[in-house]
């Protein structure tokens, strides 16, 4: 292995993974939701934002749909 490499003649190219990078968003979450993921983060030693992202990614891959139909009282 060389001690130094000359990179001045190296051709640049776009990052092929740039489209797969995360995008920062702002959202309001309930305190109990944040608390739930923070507790899980403490147990797993994974940042809670990463756990939320993993859960949402799993929903995408599983094609989960939320049921928000409200039940009426009789």
C-alpha positions in Angstrom: 0.0 0.0 0.0 1.3 3.5 -0.8 1.9 6.0 1.9 0.2 8.7 -0.2 -2.2 8.6 -3.2 -2.6 11.3 -5.8 -6.4 12.0 -6.1 -6.0 15.1 -8.2 -6.7 13.2 -11.5 -9.6 11.3 -10.1 -12.9 11.8 -11.8 -15.8 12.8 -9.6 -19.3 11.3 -9.9 -22.6 11.7 -8.1 -23.4 9.7 -5.0 -25.5 6.7 -6.2 -27.0 6.5 -2.7 -28.1 10.1 -2.5 -31.7 9.3 -3.4 -31.9 6.9 -0.4 -30.7 9.4 2.2 -33.0 10.4 4.9 -35.0 13.7 4.7 -35.5 15.9 7.7 -39.1 16.7 8.5 -40.9 18.4 11.3 -43.9 16.8 12.9 -45.9 17.0 16.1 -46.2 13.8 18.1 -48.1 13.1 21.3 -46.0 13.0 24.4 -47.1 9.5 25.1 -45.9 8.4 21.7 -42.5 10.0 22.2 -42.3 8.5 25.7 -43.1 5.1 24.4 -40.2 5.2 21.8 -37.8 6.9 24.3 -38.4 4.0 26.7 -37.8 1.5 23.9 -34.7 3.4 22.9 -33.3 3.1 26.5 -34.0 -0.7 26.4 -32.5 -1.3 22.9 -29.8 1.4 23.0 -31.1 2.7 19.6 -32.0 6.4 19.2 -35.7 6.9 19.5 -35.8 8.8 16.1 -34.3 5.7 14.5 -36.9 3.5 16.1 -39.7 5.6 14.8 -38.2 5.5 11.4 -37.8 1.7 11.5 -41.4 1.3 12.6 -42.7 3.5 9.8 -40.4 1.8 7.3 -41.9 -1.6 8.4 -45.4 -0.2 7.9 -44.4 0.8 4.3 -42.9 -2.6 3.5 -45.8 -4.4 5.0 -48.3 -2.1 3.2 -50.1 -1.5 6.4 -53.2 0.6 6.3 -54.6 2.4 9.3 -58.3 2.0 10.2 -59.6 5.4 11.3 -63.3 4.6 11.1 -65.1 5.8 14.2 -67.5 3.6 16.0 -70.8 5.2 16.8 -72.6 4.5 20.1 -75.9 2.7 20.0 
